[in-house]
Every structure is written in structure tokens, then in C-alpha cells.
């Protein structure tokens, strides 16, 4: 009788161990499946399989990086779909049954930019952040000049912007002081009032010809419709 009780206890323990082992194996398989994804599409597809739900509209998900997600599977699904408009359908028990991906959320953009300018000696000046090669940057106040075809900077700034001489062409330009020789190149990036402009044409001329000024010309301003309010001293750029 004692042997039978002992055997029953052993069988019970064995069943518990087997059941626990199966749970651990299933958890490991799911964790491994979650680790073996290398893009957002695969990550969402993996969650679909693990949650046993239907997700339509997966073709709208691009080849994007995976999203670091944690918590329950439902929380993870919400995190990976955060950048997409989507609809979730649930059953009577409140469980997710189907997800429809509609499209990727678009960043809200405004159609106008009010430049933070200051008025000095009859000119509007605006702060800019510029780079010739993306590694060296300069911050400077530039005069709004609709009569200048390009951004015009002192020649002494070339090295500080990380630009090499071989990147320039030589051109004769008309200025208020007559024709001058200029080195014409391209700034990799210009940042102004939160806007990032790439590949902006620039001309460098002798420092003394600019009297320590820098001109924000039409290679930037020409990308917008420009409205100058002299009374309120405001400049507004409307995106074309």
C-alpha cells in the first residue's frame, strides 16, 4: 500500500515536471520567435502568429526598424503599431480578433513659417545654423536679402564649414558694390526656424566686401513665398 502511495506521488510530481517543462519550452519558442525578427513587418507578423489573430494591411508596413516593445502581447502590438492608423476588432470577451492597418500616420506640417527676426539698421536679421559637410557647423545671424541669388558668406568661413577648395567653381557676381569674383559651392545643410534645407547653393567673397555681414539670399528664400510686413517687422515664409 505504501509503495502504491509512493508511486502515485511520484507520478504526480512527474506530471507536474512535464507540464512545467512544456510551458517553459513554449515560452522559449515564443521568445525565440520574437528575437528572430529583423524588421517591423516581421515583428508584426510574429505577433499575429503568437496572438492567433488576423492582421490585414500588412503590405502597408515598410521595411522599417523593429520597435522595442515590452509587456503583454497586446501591449506590444499597440507599441509596434503606434506609428500607423489602425482599427482593432474584439470579440464578446474583449479579446482582439482582427486588426486592420489603414496607413502610416503623417507628421503634421504647417504651411507657414514665421521667422524669428530682429531689425537692425534697416535690415532684417535671422539666426541660422549651417554646415558645408555635415560635420562642422557655424551659427550666425544673416541679413534677409531678396536681391541676392544665393547665400553669400565671407571667404574666411570656408574652412570653418568643412569645405574644400576643389568643391568650388569660380563665378563673377553682381553686387551692390559692382561685380566681384566669388567661389560658388553647396552647403550640405541650412537650418532656419526649425526647417532643414539640404544642398543649398552658396557664394563666398572677400570678407571686406561684405563688411562682416552674411546674406540669406534666394537659394533659401526662393524655396518659399516670402511675405515681409514692415509695419509689424515680421517675415513669413509660405511653403510652395
C-alpha positions as CSV (number, residue, x, y, z in Angstrom):
1,X,0.0,0.0,0.0
2,X,2.8,2.4,0.9
3,X,4.5,1.6,-2.4
4,X,1.3,2.5,-4.3
5,X,1.0,5.8,-2.5
6,X,4.7,6.5,-3.2
7,X,4.3,5.7,-6.9
8,X,1.2,7.9,-7.1
9,X,3.1,10.8,-5.5
10,X,6.0,10.2,-8.0
11,X,3.6,10.2,-10.9
12,X,2.0,13.4,-9.7
13,X,5.4,15.0,-9.4
14,X,6.4,13.7,-12.8
15,X,3.2,15.1,-14.4
16,X,3.9,18.5,-12.8
17,X,7.5,18.5,-14.1
18,X,6.4,17.6,-17.6
19,X,3.7,20.2,-17.6
20,X,6.1,22.8,-16.3
21,X,8.7,21.8,-18.9
22,X,6.2,22.2,-21.7
23,X,5.2,25.7,-20.5
24,X,8.9,26.7,-20.3
25,X,9.6,25.2,-23.8
26,X,6.6,27.1,-25.3
27,X,7.7,30.3,-23.7
28,X,11.2,29.8,-25.0
29,X,9.9,29.1,-28.5
30,X,7.8,32.3,-28.4
31,X,10.7,34.3,-27.1
32,X,13.0,32.9,-29.8
33,X,10.4,33.7,-32.5
34,X,10.2,37.3,-31.2
35,X,14.0,37.6,-31.3
36,X,14.3,36.3,-34.9
37,X,12.8,39.3,-36.5
38,X,14.9,42.0,-38.2
39,X,12.3,44.5,-39.4
40,X,8.9,45.9,-38.4
41,X,7.0,43.8,-40.9
42,X,8.3,40.6,-39.4
43,X,7.8,41.8,-35.9
44,X,4.1,42.5,-36.5
45,X,3.7,39.2,-38.4
46,X,5.3,37.4,-35.4
47,X,2.8,39.0,-33.0
48,X,0.0,37.9,-35.3
49,X,1.1,34.3,-35.1
50,X,1.7,34.4,-31.4
51,X,-1.7,36.0,-30.6
52,X,-3.6,33.9,-33.1
53,X,-5.3,36.9,-34.7
54,X,-5.7,38.2,-38.2
55,X,-3.9,41.3,-39.3
56,X,-4.8,42.8,-42.7
57,X,-3.0,45.7,-44.4
58,X,0.5,44.4,-43.6
59,X,1.6,45.4,-47.1
60,X,1.4,49.0,-45.9
61,X,4.2,48.4,-43.4
62,X,7.5,49.3,-44.9
63,X,11.0,47.9,-44.4
64,X,11.4,49.8,-41.1
65,X,13.4,49.0,-38.0
66,X,11.8,46.9,-35.2
67,X,10.2,48.7,-32.3
68,X,11.4,47.9,-28.8
69,X,8.2,46.6,-27.2
70,X,7.5,45.2,-23.7
71,X,4.6,44.0,-21.6
72,X,1.8,41.7,-22.7
73,X,1.4,40.7,-26.3
74,X,-1.5,43.1,-26.6
75,X,0.7,45.9,-25.2
76,X,3.5,45.0,-27.6
77,X,1.1,45.1,-30.5
78,X,-0.1,48.6,-29.5
79,X,3.5,49.7,-29.3
80,X,4.6,48.4,-32.7
81,X,1.5,49.9,-34.4
82,X,1.8,53.3,-32.7
83,X,3.0,54.9,-36.0
84,X,0.2,53.5,-38.0
85,X,-3.5,54.3,-38.2
86,X,-5.3,51.1,-37.5
87,X,-8.6,49.5,-36.3
88,X,-8.9,46.8,-33.7
89,X,-11.9,44.4,-33.6
90,X,-12.6,42.5,-30.4
91,X,-14.9,39.6,-29.6
92,X,-17.6,39.5,-26.9
93,X,-15.0,38.7,-24.3
94,X,-12.9,41.8,-25.2
95,X,-10.2,39.8,-26.8
96,X,-8.6,41.0,-30.0
97,X,-9.7,39.1,-33.1
98,X,-8.7,41.3,-36.0
99,X,-6.5,44.3,-36.8
100,X,-6.8,46.4,-39.9
101,X,-3.8,48.6,-40.7
102,X,-5.0,51.6,-42.7
103,X,-1.9,53.7,-43.4
104,X,1.1,55.3,-41.8
105,X,0.5,58.3,-39.7
106,X,1.7,61.5,-41.3
107,X,3.5,64.2,-39.4
108,X,1.5,67.3,-39.0
109,X,3.0,70.1,-41.1
110,X,2.3,73.7,-41.1
111,X,2.2,75.6,-44.4
112,X,3.9,78.7,-43.0
113,X,7.0,79.7,-41.0
114,X,7.2,83.0,-39.1
115,X,10.8,83.8,-38.9
116,X,12.2,84.9,-35.6
117,X,14.0,88.0,-36.8
118,X,15.5,91.2,-35.4
119,X,15.5,94.5,-37.1
120,X,18.8,96.4,-37.2
121,X,20.0,99.4,-39.3
122,X,17.1,98.9,-41.8
123,X,17.7,95.2,-42.3
124,X,16.0,92.0,-41.0
125,X,18.4,89.5,-39.5
126,X,17.6,85.9,-38.8
127,X,19.7,83.3,-36.9
128,X,20.8,80.3,-39.0
129,X,22.8,77.1,-38.4
130,X,24.8,76.0,-41.4
131,X,27.3,73.3,-42.4
132,X,29.3,72.7,-45.5
133,X,30.0,69.0,-45.0
134,X,27.7,67.9,-42.1
135,X,30.5,67.7,-39.5
136,X,31.5,71.3,-39.0
137,X,28.8,73.8,-38.1
138,X,28.5,77.6,-37.7
139,X,25.8,79.7,-36.1
140,X,25.4,83.2,-37.5
141,X,22.9,86.0,-38.0
142,X,22.2,86.6,-41.7
143,X,20.6,89.6,-43.4
144,X,17.5,88.8,-45.4
145,X,18.4,89.8,-48.9
146,X,15.9,89.1,-51.7
147,X,18.3,90.7,-54.2
148,X,21.0,88.1,-53.7
149,X,20.7,85.0,-55.8
150,X,22.5,82.8,-53.3
151,X,23.5,82.7,-49.7
152,X,26.6,85.0,-49.6
153,X,29.3,84.4,-46.9
154,X,32.7,85.8,-46.1
155,X,35.5,83.7,-47.7
156,X,37.2,83.3,-44.3
157,X,34.3,80.9,-43.3
158,X,35.2,78.2,-45.8
159,X,37.5,76.2,-43.6
160,X,35.1,76.5,-40.6
161,X,32.3,75.0,-42.6
162,X,34.4,72.0,-43.7
163,X,34.5,72.8,-47.4
164,X,37.5,72.1,-49.7
165,X,38.7,74.4,-52.4
166,X,38.2,71.8,-55.1
167,X,34.4,71.8,-54.4
168,X,34.0,75.3,-55.7
169,X,33.5,76.9,-59.1
170,X,34.5,80.5,-59.8
171,X,31.9,83.0,-60.9
172,X,31.6,86.7,-61.4
173,X,28.7,88.1,-59.4
174,X,26.9,91.4,-59.4
175,X,26.6,93.0,-56.0
176,X,25.6,96.5,-54.7
177,X,29.2,97.4,-54.9
178,X,29.7,96.2,-58.5
179,X,30.9,92.9,-60.0
180,X,33.0,90.6,-57.7
181,X,34.7,87.3,-58.0
182,X,33.1,84.6,-56.0
183,X,33.7,80.9,-55.1
184,X,30.4,79.1,-55.6
185,X,29.6,75.8,-53.9
186,X,26.9,73.9,-52.0
187,X,26.2,73.9,-48.3
188,X,25.1,70.4,-47.2
189,X,22.6,71.8,-44.7
190,X,21.0,75.0,-43.6
191,X,18.7,75.1,-40.6
192,X,16.4,78.0,-40.1
193,X,13.4,78.3,-37.7
194,X,13.2,74.6,-37.3
195,X,13.4,74.0,-41.1
196,X,16.1,71.8,-42.5
197,X,17.2,72.6,-46.1
198,X,19.7,70.4,-47.9
199,X,22.1,71.2,-50.8
200,X,21.9,75.0,-50.7
201,X,23.9,77.0,-53.2
202,X,26.3,79.5,-51.6
203,X,28.8,82.1,-52.7
204,X,31.9,83.1,-50.8
205,X,33.5,86.5,-51.5
206,X,36.3,88.6,-49.9
207,X,35.5,89.5,-46.3
208,X,36.0,93.2,-46.7
209,X,33.4,93.4,-49.5
210,X,30.7,92.1,-47.1
211,X,31.7,94.4,-44.2
212,X,31.4,91.5,-41.7
213,X,27.8,90.7,-43.0
214,X,26.3,87.4,-44.3
215,X,23.4,87.4,-46.7
216,X,20.5,85.0,-46.8
217,X,19.6,85.0,-50.4
218,X,17.2,83.3,-52.8
219,X,18.9,79.9,-52.7
220,X,17.0,79.6,-49.4
221,X,14.2,82.2,-49.7
222,X,13.3,81.2,-53.3
223,X,12.0,77.9,-51.9
224,X,9.2,79.7,-50.3
225,X,6.7,82.5,-51.0
226,X,8.1,85.4,-48.9
227,X,5.9,88.0,-47.2
228,X,7.5,90.9,-45.4
229,X,5.4,93.0,-43.0
230,X,7.4,96.2,-42.5
231,X,4.9,97.6,-40.0
232,X,5.0,94.6,-37.6
233,X,8.6,93.7,-38.6
234,X,7.6,90.2,-39.3
235,X,8.7,87.9,-42.1
236,X,6.6,84.9,-43.1
237,X,7.6,82.0,-45.4
238,X,4.8,80.1,-47.1
239,X,5.8,76.6,-48.3
240,X,5.3,76.2,-52.0
